[in-house]
Amino acid sequence: MGIYVWGTGCGASELIEQGLGLERIASFVDSYPSGETFLGKAVLLPEQLPLCDCELLIVTTRHTDAVAQRCVQLGIPEDKLLF
């Protein structure tokens, strides 16, 4: 099971700085990735998120409404989301 982080910007960096160890993150998710990796971890498109492996999805972007709608479309259970 994995922890995924939606966002590859300041919010994600701050989350790491506040103590979430990179070793606990399976990968990052971003609708418009600027690269294939972020902080040494793979960056997936939302539709690439492996739902069977997703224990928790932490959303670090400012666009929470859009991400919440996208998560519903993708079938991500609400109890796996942390905004």
C-alpha positions in Angstrom: 0.0 0.0 0.0 1.2 3.5 -0.7 0.9 7.1 0.1 0.6 9.3 -3.0 0.9 13.1 -3.1 -1.2 15.1 -5.6 0.9 18.2 -6.6 4.5 18.9 -7.4 4.9 22.4 -6.2 5.4 24.4 -3.1 2.8 22.5 -1.1 4.4 19.2 -1.8 7.8 20.5 -0.9 6.5 22.0 2.3 4.9 18.7 3.3 8.3 17.0 3.0 9.9 19.8 4.9 7.4 19.3 7.7 8.3 15.7 8.1 6.7 13.3 5.7 9.6 11.2 4.7 10.2 10.7 1.0 10.6 7.0 1.6 6.9 6.8 2.6 5.7 8.3 -0.7 5.1 5.9 -3.5 4.9 8.7 -6.1 3.5 12.1 -6.9 0.5 12.8 -9.0 0.0 15.9 -11.2 -2.4 16.8 -14.0 0.3 18.9 -15.7 3.7 17.5 -14.7 6.7 19.5 -15.5 8.9 16.4 -15.5 8.9 12.7 -15.0 10.2 12.9 -11.4 9.8 15.2 -8.5 12.3 15.0 -5.5 13.5 11.7 -7.0 10.0 10.1 -7.1 8.0 9.3 -10.2 5.2 11.7 -11.2 2.0 10.1 -12.5 -0.9 11.5 -14.4 -4.1 11.2 -12.4 -5.4 8.3 -14.6 -2.2 6.4 -13.9 -2.8 6.3 -10.1 -3.0 2.6 -9.1 -6.2 2.6 -7.0 -5.5 -0.9 -5.7 -2.2 0.4 -4.2 -3.4 3.8 -2.9 -3.7 3.8 0.8 -3.8 7.6 1.1 -3.8 10.5 -1.4 -2.6 13.7 0.1 -3.7 16.8 -2.0 -1.2 19.7 -1.8 -2.4 21.8 -4.6 -4.5 25.0 -4.3 -7.0 23.7 -6.8 -8.8 21.4 -4.3 -12.3 21.7 -5.9 -11.0 20.6 -9.3 -8.9 17.8 -7.8 -11.9 16.6 -5.7 -14.0 16.4 -8.9 -11.3 14.6 -10.7 -11.0 12.1 -7.8 -14.7 11.4 -8.0 -14.4 10.8 -11.8 -11.5 8.4 -11.2 -13.4 6.5 -8.5 -11.0 7.3 -5.7 -12.9 6.7 -2.4 -13.3 9.8 -0.2 -11.9 8.1 2.8 -8.5 7.9 1.0 -8.3 11.6 0.4 -6.6 14.2 2.6 -6.9 17.8 1.6 
